Amino acid sequence: MTKILVADDETDLEVLIRQKFRQKIREKEYDFVFAVNGKDALEKMKQHSDIDVVLSDINMPEMDGLTLLGRLNEVSPMSKTVMVSAYGDMDNIRTAMNRGAFDFVTKPVNFEDLELTIEKTIHFVNQLKETLQAIKENNILRMYVDANVLNFMNTKEYENSLTDNEITEATVAFIDICGFTSISEKETPDTVVKMLNKYFEVMVKEIIAQNGIVDKFIGDCIMAVFKGPYHLDRAIDACIAIRNKIDSLPGEHDFNPKVSIGINSGEMISGNIGSATLRRLDYTVIGDTVNTAQRLQAVAAKSQILITEACYEKVKQSFNCKKNGAVSLKNKSAEVMLYEVLN
């Protein structure tokens, strides 16, 4: 529905507009707001921030239409104004256009012409919104995606890669901020988000330092994937650094940050997972190796890094670990022996 502001001191114009556009009003295509002069129109614009089109007379008491036109860009830069006036001389038309009017309709009003003008104005406003949204999304994308990746996204190779799936050997780590839910229940949203982002920033830096990939943020947990040479060693190095950095952070708002971490290594399926209908696909990893890592994190205590016995056998020469005991994990028929990474 498009909201349209009509600024005119002639009260009979409101009656005519409601009559002529009654079908579009009834079908909720148009929603009209009326003002008796420019000053009143500015107040109505402040009350209705979603107004897209303004129809304004020129000759009005207190504040005329040309003065209003000069002020509208300050209040609502996205809206467009059509001047509707009996003063259709070239001087008024040029003044209106120079102050940003989108179009000019003369009185007495030809309502067929007015309707076409409104439709044209709405179309322009919608195009403007779509363009600004595309620019915004593009700028956001550039904040998070390397330029080389953006260039790759424009190639046929990228289109083909969307359907590629493979089995890969990698290490996955789940890193959870312990007890953070309690903060979200008693602090303001702004405080919660700022705290969470600060902790995530510490964690992400250590993951990137070991050439890891932040696969996703899951609430107050990070899922990270490490591929390539010595991926398990690099994952453990990153997690030790994260634990130590988080442990050293000062408490705030009666909260002392700690992390619980589960790490597992092995074969996993990587590919685009999601819904093509929603156009939401995540390039991620799935499989038993990933599920086990998540369950290790779930049983890990504060400041604890847990790995499986198979992982321990691979890294026992490089890291100081201790046996943590056997536990039952979901969907595992036998108990799994766990080891805690100390340093």
C-alpha positions in Angstrom: 0.0 0.0 0.0 1.3 3.5 -0.9 0.7 6.3 1.5 0.0 9.7 -0.1 0.0 13.1 1.6 -2.3 15.7 0.2 -1.5 19.3 1.3 -4.3 21.8 0.2 -6.4 24.3 2.1 -9.4 23.6 -0.1 -11.4 21.1 1.9 -13.5 20.0 -1.0 -10.4 18.5 -2.6 -10.3 15.9 0.1 -13.9 14.9 -0.7 -13.1 14.7 -4.4 -10.0 12.6 -3.9 -11.8 10.2 -1.6 -14.5 9.8 -4.2 -12.3 9.4 -7.2 -9.9 7.0 -5.6 -12.5 5.1 -3.5 -11.7 1.8 -5.2 -8.0 2.0 -4.6 -8.6 3.1 -1.0 -11.0 0.2 -0.5 -8.6 -2.3 -2.0 -5.8 -0.8 0.2 -3.6 0.3 -2.7 -3.6 3.9 -1.6 -3.8 5.4 1.9 -4.3 9.2 1.9 -3.3 11.6 4.6 -4.6 15.2 4.4 -3.0 18.5 5.6 -4.5 22.0 5.3 -1.2 23.8 4.7 2.6 23.4 4.5 3.1 23.6 8.2 0.5 21.0 8.9 2.0 18.8 6.1 5.4 18.8 7.8 3.8 17.7 11.0 1.9 14.9 9.2 5.2 13.8 7.5 6.8 13.4 10.9 3.9 11.4 12.1 3.8 9.2 9.0 7.4 8.3 8.1 6.2 5.9 5.3 4.7 8.6 3.0 6.0 8.0 -0.5 4.1 10.7 -2.5 3.1 14.3 -1.7 0.4 16.2 -3.6 0.8 19.8 -2.7 -1.0 23.1 -3.6 1.1 26.2 -4.0 -1.1 28.9 -2.5 -1.8 28.0 1.1 -1.9 29.9 4.4 0.9 29.8 7.0 3.3 27.9 4.7 2.9 27.8 0.9 3.6 24.8 -1.3 7.0 26.1 -2.6 8.3 26.7 0.9 7.0 23.2 1.9 8.8 21.8 -1.1 12.1 23.2 0.1 11.6 21.6 3.5 10.4 18.2 2.4 13.9 16.9 1.5 15.0 17.5 5.1 12.0 15.5 6.5 11.6 12.8 3.9 14.3 12.6 1.2 12.8 9.4 -0.3 9.4 10.9 -1.0 8.5 12.7 -4.2 6.2 15.7 -4.6 3.7 16.5 -7.3 2.5 20.1 -7.3 -1.2 20.4 -7.9 -2.1 24.1 -8.4 -4.1 26.6 -10.4 -0.9 28.6 -10.7 0.4 26.8 -13.8 2.6 29.6 -15.2 6.1 28.8 -16.3 7.7 30.7 -13.4 5.9 28.6 -10.8 6.6 25.4 -12.7 10.3 26.3 -12.9 10.5 27.3 -9.3 8.8 24.0 -8.2 11.1 21.9 -10.4 14.2 23.7 -9.2 13.2 22.9 -5.6 12.8 19.2 -6.3 9.2 18.7 -7.5 8.7 15.5 -9.5 5.9 16.7 -11.6 3.2 19.4 -11.9 -0.6 19.0 -12.4 -2.8 22.1 -13.0 -6.2 22.8 -11.5 -9.0 22.2 -12.2 -7.7 18.7 -11.7 -8.1 16.1 -14.4 -8.3 13.0 -12.2 -7.3 10.6 -15.0 -4.2 12.6 -15.5 -3.6 12.8 -11.7 -3.9 9.0 -11.3 -1.4 8.4 -14.1 0.9 11.0 -12.5 0.6 9.3 -9.1 1.3 5.9 -10.6 4.4 7.2 -12.4 5.6 8.8 -9.2 5.1 5.7 -7.2 7.0 3.7 -9.8 9.9 6.1 -9.6 9.9 6.0 -5.7 9.9 2.2 -5.8 12.8 2.1 -8.3 14.7 4.5 -6.0 14.1 2.3 -3.0 15.2 -0.8 -4.8 18.4 1.0 -6.0 19.3 2.2 -2.6 18.6 -1.3 -1.1 20.8 -2.9 -3.8 23.6 -0.4 -2.9 23.2 -1.1 0.8 23.3 -4.8 0.3 26.3 -4.5 -2.0 28.1 -2.4 0.5 27.3 -4.8 3.3 28.5 -7.7 1.1 31.8 -5.9 0.4 32.3 -5.5 4.2 32.4 -9.3 4.6 33.6 -10.7 1.2 36.9 -10.3 -0.4 37.0 -8.5 -3.8 38.4 -11.6 -5.5 35.4 -13.6 -4.2 33.0 -11.0 -5.5 34.6 -11.2 -9.0 34.4 -15.0 -8.8 30.7 -14.8 -8.0 30.1 -13.3 -11.5 31.6 -16.2 -13.3 30.0 -19.4 -14.8 32.4 -21.4 -12.6 30.7 -19.9 -9.5 27.2 -20.9 -10.8 28.5 -24.5 -11.3 30.1 -24.5 -7.9 26.7 -23.9 -6.2 25.7 -27.5 -6.9 29.1 -29.1 -6.2 29.3 -31.4 -3.1 32.2 -33.3 -1.9 33.7 -35.4 1.0 36.5 -33.6 2.6 39.0 -34.3 5.4 38.9 -31.5 8.0 38.5 -30.5 11.6 35.5 -28.8 13.1 35.3 -26.9 16.4 32.3 -25.7 18.3 33.1 -22.9 20.7 30.3 -21.8 23.1 30.2 -18.9 25.5 29.1 -20.5 28.8 26.1 -19.2 30.5 25.6 -16.2 28.2 21.8 -16.9 28.1 21.5 -15.5 31.6 22.9 -12.1 30.4 20.3 -11.9 27.6 17.5 -12.4 30.2 18.5 -9.4 32.4 20.4 -6.9 30.3 19.3 -4.6 27.5 19.5 -5.9 23.9 22.1 -3.3 23.1 24.3 -4.5 26.0 23.8 -8.1 25.1 24.8 -7.6 21.4 27.8 -5.5 22.3 29.1 -8.0 24.7 28.5 -10.9 22.4 30.2 -9.2 19.5 33.2 -8.3 21.6 33.7 -12.0 22.6 33.1 -13.1 19.0 35.8 -10.7 17.8 38.4 -12.2 20.1 37.4 -15.7 18.9 37.3 -14.9 15.2 40.8 -13.3 15.3 42.3 -16.5 16.6 40.4 -18.7 14.2 41.6 -16.6 11.2 45.2 -16.6 12.6 45.2 -20.4 12.1 43.7 -20.2 8.6 40.4 -21.4 9.9 36.9 -20.6 8.5 34.1 -19.3 10.6 31.3 -21.5 9.2 28.5 -19.9 11.2 27.4 -18.2 14.3 24.8 -20.2 16.2 23.4 -18.0 19.0 26.4 -17.5 21.4 28.4 -20.3 19.7 30.8 -20.3 16.8 31.3 -23.3 14.4 34.7 -23.1 12.8 36.2 -25.4 10.2 39.9 -26.0 9.5 41.1 -27.6 6.3 44.5 -28.2 4.7 47.8 -29.4 6.2 47.8 -30.0 10.0 44.2 -28.9 10.2 43.7 -30.7 13.6 46.8 -29.1 15.1 45.8 -25.6 13.9 42.3 -26.1 15.2 43.6 -27.0 18.7 46.1 -24.1 18.6 43.2 -21.7 17.8 41.0 -23.0 20.5 43.7 -22.9 23.2 44.4 -19.3 22.3 40.6 -18.5 22.4 40.3 -20.1 25.8 43.2 -18.2 27.2 42.1 -14.9 25.7 38.5 -15.3 26.9 39.7 -16.4 30.4 41.8 -13.2 30.7 39.0 -10.9 29.9 37.6 -8.9 32.8 34.1 -9.6 34.0 31.3 -7.1 33.2 27.6 -6.9 34.2 28.2 -9.7 36.8 29.3 -12.0 34.0 32.8 -13.6 33.7 33.2 -15.0 30.2 34.3 -18.6 29.7 34.1 -20.9 26.8 33.4 -24.7 26.4 34.9 -26.3 23.3 34.4 -29.5 21.4 36.8 -30.5 18.5 36.6 -33.4 16.1 38.4 -34.4 13.0 37.7 -36.7 10.1 35.7 -37.0 6.9 32.7 -34.7 6.4 30.4 -33.7 3.5 30.8 -30.1 2.3 28.2 -28.5 0.1 25.4 -25.9 -0.2 22.8 -26.8 2.4 19.5 -24.9 2.6 16.5 -24.0 0.5 16.6 -23.0 -3.2 13.0 -21.7 -2.9 14.0 -19.2 -0.2 17.3 -18.6 -2.0 19.1 -19.3 1.3 22.0 -21.7 0.9 24.9 -22.1 3.4 28.1 -23.6 2.1 28.8 -25.8 5.2 29.9 -29.2 6.4 27.7 -31.9 7.8 28.0 -35.5 8.9 28.9 -37.6 12.0 32.2 -35.9 12.5 30.5 -32.5 12.8 27.7 -33.9 15.0 30.2 -35.4 17.4 32.1 -32.2 17.8 28.9 -30.4 18.7 28.1 -33.0 21.3 31.6 -32.8 22.8 31.1 -29.1 23.2 27.8 -29.8 25.0 29.5 -31.9 27.6 32.6 -29.7 28.0 32.8 -27.7 31.2 33.9 -24.0 31.4 37.4 -23.4 30.0 37.5 -27.0 28.8 38.6 -28.3 25.4 37.5 -31.9 24.6 38.6 -34.1 21.8 38.0 -37.8 20.9 40.5 -40.6 21.5 41.2 -40.8 17.8 42.1 -37.1 17.7 44.2 -37.6 20.9 46.3 -40.3 19.2 47.1 -37.9 16.3 48.2 -35.0 18.5 49.5 -36.5 21.7 53.1 -35.7 20.7 52.3 -32.0 20.2 49.8 -31.2 23.0 49.5 -31.9 26.7 46.2 -33.8 27.2 44.6 -35.8 30.0 42.1 -38.5 29.9 38.6 -37.2 30.8 36.8 -40.5 30.8 34.2 -42.2 28.7 30.8 -40.7 28.1 27.6 -41.6 26.3 26.9 -39.3 23.3 23.6 -39.1 21.5 23.2 -41.6 18.6 26.4 -43.4 19.6 25.9 -47.0 20.5 29.1 -47.2 22.6 30.6 -44.8 25.0 33.2 -42.4 23.6 36.5 -41.9 25.4 37.3 -38.2 25.7 40.5 -36.3 26.4 40.9 -32.7 27.6 43.5 -30.5 25.9 45.5 -28.7 28.6 48.1 -26.8 26.6 
